[in-house]
Amino acid sequence: MAPPSRRVAFSAKAKKKQLQNKREENRERDRGDGDFLEKRKKNYVAQHLLTNDSQAAAVPSMEAINLQPGKGRNVNRYNLKFHVESKEEIEARKELAMKAIIPEAETGLEMGTDYCFVPGLEFPQRPKWDYNLTQQMLDIKENKYFREYIEGIEKTFPLAELSYFELNLETWRQLWRVLEMTDILLVVIDSRFPCLLFPPSLYHYVSQHLKRDVILVFNKIDLVPASVLTAWKNYFQAQFPLLRIVFFTSLPSYNLREGGKKSGMKTQRRKGTMRMAAEGALKLLEVCEDICGTKADLSAWRSKITEEMALKGDDEETEIGELIAQAKKPDVGYHQQERFQSGMLTIGCVGQPNVGKSSLINALMGKKVVSVSRTPGHTKHFQTIFLTPNVKLCDCPGLVFPSQLPRTLQVLVGSYPIAHLREPYTAVGYVGKYINLPELLKMDHPSGEKLTENQEWSAYDICEGWAIKRGFMTKRAARPDVARAANHLLRLILEGRISLYLRPPNYKEEESKWQSHPDVAEITEIQALGQMKNDGWLEEAVEVVDDEDSDQEGDEDESDEQVPASSNKFALLEDD
């Protein structure tokens, strides 16, 4: 049971003002002012949402994620805040989930960045300032700018066409501070959905306005075939000429161990003490050395990686290099910072939720230094970690950038918490259009009929069938718990156990070209798939972990149960 929140003093003067406002509202309602509710909502947003009051969730069209009880007014100042769907929209999507799924060709998964990032949906940029502004004046100016920014987007684009995006000014301030202090910006994306997670407006702002170098890090490359990654690399290089590209995985084979068996099921889990992902770290170092030149000495970083790569076996007690962590309150004020000041390289890590920024930092360090979680918004404010005495990493909170990404896809990429979904079935239905889930999951139709080739399945049928197979039942009526099954399927997709990934435009036409491309060998080396095959554990299918704890969303290590997918088109980590 959550502890009661601390009482805040409420003066008689404040009570009198509250009563006056209430009387005025009643007069407006009696006069039949049609804009009464709209005015009331805007006033509330201006007074609470944009000034980070934890009561922002009370706004009818807003939702604050993972509100926590606690002392003080700003305990939830960094929580994710999104627009909320109406009851009518939810019901319409539920009806859609009841209709039979019509399979679509793989070309439907070919997308570019213009699919969801359209002109007019740029991210908010810190307004101009000068040293004559006090802290209070600057705060008011930024609040006003952000309120006008949100209102401008809502006037330009219908709310139904917009994806969920961050509405918390405090979180955007974290991004502003990281951009200002960084020398090189790492934009981390999930390799399964590159075009949906890379905002072009951020690239143009950093490369042209701030004159900083941008490195695009394809993370979780163990979940995507090397030929697809090669095609994505060429696509981004053609679209964004100043962009540097690095491939990375925090789960090479030496960071995994063979798990036990539960009910005949196999698992692969990360080792208790992981080692550095040296292959990806070396590629990142080489790009940083090319950018820095003689402005920063990165020899200590190279020595750290060389020591790690020289290790043989699983000597998990050996600590590589030195770890210096900076523990101080994050500063989101403005500072004019000289690039490569005093020979120090500052690398900022930015990306949307669930792309693995914190896991990437842990893999670069060779040990856990920042906590990770499947829950979007787990990292509340930017964290500063010293990789070596003169290489500093800044981990920014995951930010959902404004876009027109359909909400079903936004759930699949991990930008919106699965536990907060009011209607999870259409997201499962989207996956069902491209993957034969009933055959992959080896389940019978909930009507009792055996699985046949031409059998019609709806998204709801798939969830109900999975609930029956897994034994998910409601407590009172003992009926299949369809909502729990839908959430479980979405987590399997998010973790990569059901492998769905996008392709760049025209990939199918040029597939043979990318499969024989020279970059495939380099990417395979970073994935460490060759060593996995020699170890004999990379198979066509690996069973889903039969762990009831995995059904509950919590602050557990996101890398605990994530396992690489095979090079097959789709791979479910299923039974032998």
Helices and strands as residue ranges (DSSP letters): H 12-30, H 36-44, I 45-49, G 54-58, E 62-64, E 81-83, H 87-97, G 106-109, G 113-115, H 135-156, G 159-161, H 169-181, E 184-190, H 194-197, H 200-204, I 205-209, E 213-219, G 221-223, H 226-239, E 244-247, G 253-255, E 256-258, E 268-270, H 278-292, H 299-310, E 324-325, G 341-343, E 345-350, H 357-365, E 383-388, E 391-395, H 407-412, G 418-420, H 425-432, H 437-441, H 459-470, H 482-495, G 508-510, H 511-515, H 519-527, H 529-535, G 548-551
